[in-house]
Amino acid sequence: MKHLLLGTVLCTLTFSPIMPASATSIAPSYDVDVAFVLDTTGSMSGLIEGAKQKIWSIANDIADTRQGQQGNIRFALIGYRDRGDAYITKTFDLTTDLSGIYGHLLEFRAQGGGDRPESVNQALDEGITDLQWDRNPNTLRLVFLVGDAPPHMDYQNDVPYAISLRDARDADIIVNTVQAGRHNDTAKVWHEIADLGNGEYLAIPQNGGMKQVHTPYDDRIDKMQQSMNATILSYGSRSEQAMVAKKRGSALAAAAPVASDMASYRFKAGKKNKVITGGHELIEDYEDGKITLEALKVDELPEEFKGLSKDEQQTRLDTLVAERQKLNADMETLVKKRDAFLKEEAEKRAAESPDDAFDVRVSETIRKQAAAKRK
């Protein structure tokens, strides 16, 4: 049975065994699939808005677990509500295109709901069975079920969560639960789902408890990141260029701490030249050797290049490449200083009292489960 999952963000981690020195030298890979299955009904508004500010921070924490290894980090997002609402589930499959996932998350609004139970069963089943999980046995596969209400257990043609969790165990998918608020009926089921899913149960405030730390470096990084965004050039079909423009708009509108998180992720993920993810950005694909100006038809060119001669186009492109490289070189030192500042601040807060914020608890869980996978 095919279902759509609402509010699931997936990250896939792949761990390859270390080869002996005598074996052929192959760089170990580290891949992570993480899916967030997220309740998007009205009571979840605070958490959803906070998650929009923290998704890049969570991605950074995942990248930190790499310890110098290469590999893919993929996210999936499933939003869910209930039967009779505008939708039951809304699914965005696992992808390395974090800019795209970020844009979809920005579009989520907390609406709907009525009776307390929601379509948790359908969302969880779709997250486990319908997403395109990496089947490599070395890949870390995680689900975070996030909500504040228990599942409907009285719906016909529904897959009970116990069956979905059996499928998850068979597929080596760890299912974690994140409870917003303190309803006892939700806690009981969320504990059971986490136990059956070989995962962790996390309790957080109803609004997610997320804190946006503004560092002394954010404003300068933000200005550089905005200059990087100004170099974005889309190419390809009209729809492909429109998608790039949409991602560029989301990046330009991001608050300074979020823009800094975006910059940090680029460096940690080894994607210095990728201002946005998902392809069809000319400078990125040109530097990666995926496209040449000669290969593009006139109607596939960026608007800024139409009407220019081939020599003028190449000169303009070379100028933008050099500009982006300089911005990256200037930004990298600031980003490292910011990362060190944030780490120190987090350690201070943890020493004063446990931090039960959504992003902190999720990142802690990913680090713990990644470490266990690598043993």
Buried (B, 14 or more C-beta within 10 A) or exposed (E): EEBBBBBBBBBBBBBBEEEEEEEEEEEBBBBBBBBBBBBBBBBBBBBBBBBBBBBBBBBBBBBBBBEEBBBBBBBBBBBBBBEEBEBBBBBBBBBBBBBBBBBBBBEBEBEBBEEBBBBBBBBBBBBBBBBEBBEBEBBBBBBBBBBBBBBBEEBEEBBBBEBBBBBBBEEBBBBBBBBBBEBEEBBEBBBBBBBBBBBBBBBBBBBBBBBBEEBEBBEBBBBBBBBBBBBBBBBBEEEBBEBBEBBBEBBEEBBBBBBBBBBBBBBBBEBBBBBBBBBBBBBBBBBEEEBEBEEBEEEBBBEEBEEBEEEEBBEBBEEBBEBBBEBBEEBBEBBEBBBEBBEEEBEEBEEEEEBEBBBBBBBBBBBEBBEEBBE
